[in-house]
Amino acid sequence: MAGFDIQHLMRQARKLEKAMADARASLDQIAVEAESGGGLVKVRMDGRCTLQKIEIDPRAVDPAERSMLEDLVVAAVNAAAEKARTAADEHVQKATGGIKVPGLPY
C-alpha cells in the first residue's frame, strides 16, 4: 500500500488513548444535580455516577408518607444518574473527537 504510514497511525492511536485516559480521570470533576417532588428531594452526582449528596426538604419527612419519600429519592437518584451518564458521554466524546471506541460508555 503506497502512502500508508503505520507510524502516523500508531501516533494517532497513542494520542487517542491518552485523551481517553485523561477524560476518564476527570469524570469526577463533572457535577450534575437532579430533583424530584418539585424540589423536595435533590441529588448531586459526579461523572462516574457516584452519589455525592442528597438533600431532603423537611416537608417531605412525614412518617405516614415514608413510601412516598422513598419513591422521591429513587426518582431523584435515577434522574441524576441519567444526567451524569449523559455528561460523562459528552465529556469522553469531546476528548476522543467523537470517535466511538469499543468498551467506552456512550
Backbone as ProteinMPNN parsed JSONL, in Angstrom:
{"seq_chain_A": "MAGFDIQHLMRQARKLEKAMADARASLDQIAVEAESGGGLVKVRMDGRCTLQKIEIDPRAVDPAERSMLEDLVVAAVNAAAEKARTAADEHVQKATGGIKVPGLPY", "coords_chain_A": {"N_chain_A": [[0.842, -1.191, 0.0], [0.843, 1.931, -1.056], [1.787, 5.009, 0.374], [0.672, 4.563, 2.878], [1.03, 5.144, 6.209], [2.122, 3.604, 8.832], [3.352, 4.348, 11.206], [2.398, 6.931, 11.671], [-0.287, 6.298, 12.103], [-0.047, 4.806, 14.459], [0.91, 6.792, 16.215], [-1.324, 8.442, 16.286], [-3.138, 6.699, 17.473], [-1.995, 6.439, 20.019], [-2.289, 9.065, 20.905], [-5.071, 9.22, 21.027], [-5.581, 7.254, 22.936], [-4.366, 8.45, 25.197], [-5.97, 10.756, 25.406], [-8.427, 9.574, 26.024], [-7.843, 8.372, 28.501], [-7.236, 10.66, 30.015], [-9.729, 11.918, 29.915], [-11.366, 10.046, 31.254], [-10.135, 10.15, 33.764], [-10.866, 12.637, 34.653], [-13.564, 12.555, 35.129], [-14.66, 12.71, 37.665], [-14.722, 15.376, 38.123], [-16.956, 16.396, 36.974], [-20.175, 17.587, 37.751], [-23.52, 16.954, 38.413], [-26.929, 17.797, 38.977], [-30.113, 16.788, 40.184], [-33.65, 16.657, 40.736], [-36.658, 15.735, 42.51], [-40.208, 15.502, 43.099], [-40.981, 18.187, 42.988], [-38.766, 19.528, 43.952], [-38.487, 18.62, 46.524], [-36.77, 16.545, 47.041], [-33.371, 16.472, 46.403], [-30.53, 15.672, 44.451], [-27.029, 15.131, 44.022], [-24.534, 14.141, 41.736], [-21.405, 12.78, 40.515], [-19.45, 12.571, 37.443], [-18.93, 9.906, 37.292], [-21.119, 8.675, 38.12], [-21.346, 8.553, 40.858], [-22.886, 8.979, 43.871], [-23.031, 12.057, 45.425], [-24.346, 13.838, 47.14], [-27.379, 14.124, 48.978], [-30.273, 15.955, 49.423], [-32.981, 16.474, 51.501], [-35.992, 17.96, 51.781], [-37.455, 19.203, 54.733], [-40.246, 19.168, 54.752], [-40.884, 16.893, 53.366], [-40.566, 14.787, 55.043], [-42.515, 12.822, 56.532], [-43.794, 10.547, 58.667], [-46.027, 9.013, 57.956], [-45.943, 9.081, 55.258], [-43.755, 7.7, 54.317], [-43.17, 5.845, 52.246], [-43.67, 7.385, 49.995], [-41.596, 9.265, 50.186], [-39.398, 7.552, 49.878], [-39.829, 6.771, 47.219], [-39.488, 9.263, 45.968], [-36.772, 9.739, 46.473], [-35.59, 7.623, 45.046], [-36.423, 8.356, 42.448], [-35.104, 10.847, 42.131], [-32.395, 10.09, 42.37], [-32.153, 8.339, 40.177], [-32.68, 10.152, 38.089], [-30.509, 11.891, 38.372], [-28.414, 10.085, 37.871], [-28.85, 9.48, 35.176], [-28.403, 12.013, 34.039], [-25.717, 12.292, 34.77], [-24.515, 10.176, 33.346], [-25.01, 11.06, 30.734], [-23.584, 13.492, 30.734], [-21.003, 12.497, 31.187], [-20.635, 10.909, 28.904], [-20.676, 12.903, 26.908], [-18.41, 14.315, 27.673], [-16.329, 12.419, 27.329], [-16.627, 11.936, 24.585], [-15.936, 14.43, 23.515], [-13.242, 14.455, 24.215], [-12.258, 12.364, 22.692], [-12.667, 13.198, 20.179], [-15.084, 12.51, 19.091], [-14.907, 9.944, 18.189], [-16.022, 6.678, 18.216], [-15.269, 4.374, 20.602], [-14.77, 1.024, 21.258], [-15.974, -0.441, 24.271], [-16.124, 1.848, 25.779], [-18.37, 3.947, 27.568], [-21.169, 5.249, 25.919]], "CA_chain_A": [[0.0, 0.0, 0.0], [1.639, 3.151, -1.165], [1.269, 6.161, 1.116], [0.129, 4.183, 4.175], [2.052, 5.414, 7.216], [1.749, 2.916, 10.065], [3.872, 5.116, 12.34], [1.43, 8.008, 11.907], [-1.461, 5.67, 12.683], [0.289, 4.451, 15.834], [0.96, 8.042, 16.992], [-2.714, 8.869, 16.472], [-3.743, 5.786, 18.446], [-1.475, 6.808, 21.345], [-2.945, 10.326, 21.28], [-6.449, 8.897, 21.384], [-5.518, 6.537, 24.201], [-4.091, 9.437, 26.245], [-7.16, 11.6, 25.55], [-9.449, 8.793, 26.726], [-7.413, 8.233, 29.895], [-7.411, 11.967, 30.653], [-11.168, 12.163, 30.06], [-11.846, 9.189, 32.337], [-9.572, 10.616, 35.036], [-11.502, 13.877, 35.083], [-15.01, 12.399, 35.276], [-15.11, 13.126, 38.995], [-14.832, 16.837, 38.1], [-18.297, 16.716, 36.481], [-21.215, 17.551, 38.785], [-24.88, 17.15, 37.917], [-27.938, 17.78, 40.024], [-31.477, 16.473, 39.755], [-34.592, 16.728, 41.855], [-37.973, 15.149, 42.297], [-41.211, 16.012, 44.038], [-40.989, 19.642, 42.987], [-37.637, 20.034, 44.719], [-38.445, 18.081, 47.886], [-35.571, 15.712, 47.116], [-32.353, 16.899, 45.451], [-29.398, 14.754, 44.429], [-25.878, 15.544, 43.214], [-23.645, 13.043, 41.364], [-20.292, 13.145, 39.649], [-19.477, 11.945, 36.126], [-18.796, 8.455, 37.441], [-22.412, 8.28, 38.701], [-21.199, 8.363, 42.292], [-23.749, 9.891, 44.61], [-22.258, 12.992, 46.23], [-25.147, 14.497, 48.173], [-28.842, 14.076, 48.923], [-30.95, 16.929, 50.284], [-34.408, 16.182, 51.639], [-36.718, 19.056, 52.407], [-38.164, 18.727, 55.929], [-41.675, 18.944, 54.468], [-41.046, 15.564, 52.775], [-40.374, 13.77, 56.069], [-43.754, 12.551, 57.265], [-43.784, 9.087, 58.873], [-47.142, 8.384, 57.257], [-45.657, 9.132, 53.818], [-42.399, 7.187, 54.115], [-43.019, 5.212, 50.927], [-43.579, 8.455, 49.007], [-40.241, 9.8, 50.274], [-38.52, 6.562, 49.262], [-40.022, 6.886, 45.765], [-38.878, 10.52, 45.528], [-35.311, 9.559, 46.489], [-35.264, 6.776, 43.889], [-36.6, 9.147, 41.221], [-34.047, 11.854, 42.045], [-31.123, 9.4, 42.11], [-32.172, 7.873, 38.793], [-32.566, 11.323, 37.206], [-29.118, 12.357, 38.441], [-27.569, 9.089, 37.202], [-29.008, 9.676, 33.73], [-27.685, 13.243, 33.702], [-24.279, 12.033, 34.921], [-24.101, 9.364, 32.191], [-25.017, 11.927, 29.549], [-22.453, 14.424, 30.853], [-19.765, 11.717, 31.02], [-20.543, 10.553, 27.487], [-20.29, 14.108, 26.167], [-17.032, 14.624, 28.075], [-15.438, 11.462, 26.676], [-16.713, 12.162, 23.141], [-15.118, 15.605, 23.202], [-11.837, 14.083, 24.357], [-11.868, 11.44, 21.632], [-13.025, 13.768, 18.884], [-16.311, 11.882, 18.612], [-14.64, 8.585, 17.727], [-16.627, 5.65, 19.069], [-14.252, 3.408, 20.993], [-15.413, -0.101, 21.951], [-15.709, -0.551, 25.693], [-16.381, 3.116, 26.474], [-19.799, 4.261, 27.631], [-21.692, 6.331, 25.067]], "C_chain_A": [[0.876, 1.239, 0.0], [0.975, 4.262, -0.353], [0.676, 5.83, 2.479], [1.235, 4.303, 5.22], [1.616, 4.802, 8.549], [2.231, 3.663, 11.293], [2.919, 6.258, 12.7], [0.178, 7.443, 12.589], [-1.209, 5.309, 14.148], [0.361, 5.696, 16.725], [-0.455, 8.529, 17.283], [-3.41, 7.992, 17.512], [-3.265, 6.117, 19.85], [-2.105, 8.111, 21.827], [-4.369, 10.059, 21.759], [-6.498, 8.183, 22.73], [-5.274, 7.491, 25.366], [-5.31, 10.327, 26.487], [-8.254, 10.87, 26.313], [-9.089, 8.647, 28.2], [-7.599, 9.543, 30.646], [-8.888, 12.25, 30.901], [-11.735, 11.323, 31.196], [-11.375, 9.694, 33.692], [-10.296, 11.859, 35.546], [-13.017, 13.763, 35.233], [-15.511, 12.809, 36.657], [-15.206, 14.642, 39.123], [-16.222, 17.292, 37.64], [-19.278, 16.624, 37.64], [-22.562, 17.817, 38.127], [-25.82, 17.087, 39.102], [-29.29, 17.465, 39.409], [-32.357, 16.531, 40.989], [-35.867, 16.004, 41.486], [-38.927, 15.739, 43.324], [-41.232, 17.517, 44.115], [-39.893, 20.236, 43.852], [-37.572, 19.524, 46.152], [-37.218, 17.203, 48.107], [-34.623, 16.153, 46.013], [-31.141, 15.989, 45.591], [-28.289, 15.342, 43.572], [-24.992, 14.32, 42.997], [-22.492, 13.582, 40.555], [-20.413, 12.378, 38.324], [-19.28, 10.446, 36.15], [-20.084, 7.848, 38.011], [-22.279, 7.91, 40.171], [-22.024, 9.424, 42.998], [-22.897, 10.749, 45.534], [-23.072, 13.556, 47.395], [-26.635, 14.266, 47.913], [-29.363, 15.118, 49.897], [-32.431, 16.583, 50.308], [-35.048, 17.317, 52.416], [-37.482, 18.507, 53.613], [-39.655, 18.463, 55.691], [-41.929, 17.546, 53.909], [-40.973, 14.453, 53.819], [-41.628, 13.67, 56.935], [-43.819, 11.032, 57.426], [-44.898, 8.356, 58.124], [-46.89, 8.301, 55.752], [-44.259, 8.604, 53.498], [-42.209, 6.579, 52.733], [-42.943, 6.262, 49.822], [-42.173, 9.046, 49.002], [-39.249, 8.838, 49.621], [-38.614, 6.632, 47.738], [-39.38, 8.158, 45.221], [-37.348, 10.407, 45.485], [-34.882, 8.714, 45.297], [-35.357, 7.576, 42.596], [-35.483, 10.171, 41.053], [-32.694, 11.215, 41.733], [-31.071, 8.924, 40.664], [-32.045, 9.026, 37.805], [-31.136, 11.846, 37.209], [-28.182, 11.386, 37.727], [-27.659, 9.249, 35.691], [-28.274, 10.935, 33.273], [-26.18, 13.026, 33.772], [-23.757, 11.202, 33.757], [-24.024, 10.208, 30.929], [-23.833, 12.883, 29.577], [-21.131, 13.7, 30.645], [-19.568, 11.335, 29.564], [-20.086, 11.744, 26.655], [-18.83, 14.458, 26.434], [-16.042, 13.713, 27.349], [-15.459, 11.667, 25.163], [-15.897, 13.372, 22.713], [-13.641, 15.246, 23.223], [-11.359, 13.194, 23.218], [-12.208, 11.974, 20.246], [-14.252, 13.118, 18.266], [-16.12, 10.47, 18.102], [-15.246, 7.603, 18.721], [-15.571, 4.582, 19.334], [-14.939, 2.269, 21.73], [-15.013, -0.151, 23.424], [-15.925, 0.73, 26.474], [-17.881, 3.377, 26.492], [-20.139, 5.429, 26.711], [-23.18, 6.326, 25.147]], "O_chain_A": [[1.565, 1.53, 0.978], [-0.244, 4.43, -0.392], [0.218, 6.734, 3.178], [2.262, 3.633, 5.118], [0.843, 5.401, 9.297], [1.574, 3.614, 12.333], [2.663, 6.52, 13.875], [-0.347, 8.036, 13.531], [-2.09, 5.497, 14.986], [-0.084, 5.656, 17.873], [-0.749, 8.974, 18.392], [-4.18, 8.489, 18.334], [-4.06, 6.08, 20.789], [-2.42, 8.254, 23.009], [-4.811, 10.605, 22.77], [-7.357, 8.473, 23.563], [-5.907, 7.359, 26.413], [-5.649, 10.62, 27.634], [-8.933, 11.464, 27.15], [-9.958, 8.789, 29.06], [-8.067, 9.546, 31.785], [-9.262, 12.756, 31.959], [-12.503, 11.828, 32.015], [-12.132, 9.67, 34.662], [-10.33, 12.101, 36.752], [-13.689, 14.773, 35.444], [-16.665, 13.213, 36.801], [-15.716, 15.145, 40.125], [-16.619, 18.431, 37.885], [-19.219, 15.679, 38.428], [-22.723, 18.782, 37.38], [-25.549, 16.418, 40.099], [-29.572, 17.826, 38.267], [-31.883, 16.464, 42.123], [-36.124, 15.701, 40.321], [-38.512, 16.385, 44.286], [-41.473, 18.081, 45.182], [-40.059, 21.315, 44.421], [-36.704, 19.942, 46.918], [-36.69, 17.124, 49.217], [-34.999, 16.209, 44.842], [-30.77, 15.586, 46.694], [-28.545, 15.964, 42.542], [-24.725, 13.559, 43.927], [-22.561, 14.67, 39.984], [-21.368, 11.629, 38.119], [-19.448, 9.783, 35.126], [-20.132, 6.662, 38.339], [-23.011, 7.056, 40.672], [-21.872, 10.619, 42.746], [-22.127, 10.224, 46.337], [-22.555, 13.73, 48.499], [-27.079, 14.221, 46.765], [-28.949, 15.162, 51.055], [-33.058, 16.42, 49.261], [-34.687, 17.593, 53.56], [-38.097, 17.446, 53.515], [-40.25, 17.621, 56.364], [-43.057, 17.056, 53.965], [-41.284, 13.301, 53.518], [-41.761, 14.361, 57.945], [-43.892, 10.308, 56.433], [-44.724, 7.21, 57.708], [-47.553, 7.535, 55.053], [-43.65, 9.02, 52.512], [-41.166, 6.789, 52.113], [-42.244, 6.069, 48.828], [-41.614, 9.303, 47.936], [-38.357, 9.27, 48.89], [-37.598, 6.56, 47.047], [-38.794, 8.143, 44.139], [-36.71, 10.921, 44.566], [-33.915, 9.052, 44.613], [-34.473, 7.488, 41.744], [-34.968, 10.347, 39.948], [-31.931, 11.742, 40.923], [-30.05, 9.088, 39.996], [-31.368, 8.89, 36.786], [-30.607, 12.208, 36.158], [-27.251, 11.818, 37.048], [-26.645, 9.161, 34.999], [-27.602, 10.926, 32.242], [-25.444, 13.524, 32.921], [-22.679, 11.482, 33.232], [-23.081, 10.083, 30.147], [-23.155, 13.067, 28.566], [-20.231, 14.232, 29.995], [-18.456, 11.426, 29.043], [-19.212, 11.611, 25.798], [-18.103, 14.851, 25.522], [-15.036, 14.182, 26.816], [-14.413, 11.581, 24.519], [-15.243, 13.348, 21.671], [-12.878, 15.675, 22.359], [-10.196, 13.258, 22.82], [-12.049, 11.267, 19.251], [-14.438, 13.169, 17.051], [-17.074, 9.853, 17.629], [-15.005, 7.695, 19.925], [-15.048, 3.966, 18.406], [-15.624, 2.507, 22.724], [-13.853, 0.072, 23.771], [-15.912, 0.712, 27.705], [-18.581, 3.061, 25.529], [-19.472, 6.464, 26.728], [-23.835, 7.151, 24.509]]}, "name": "protein", "num_of_chains": 1, "seq": "MAGFDIQHLMRQARKLEKAMADARASLDQIAVEAESGGGLVKVRMDGRCTLQKIEIDPRAVDPAERSMLEDLVVAAVNAAAEKARTAADEHVQKATGGIKVPGLPY"}
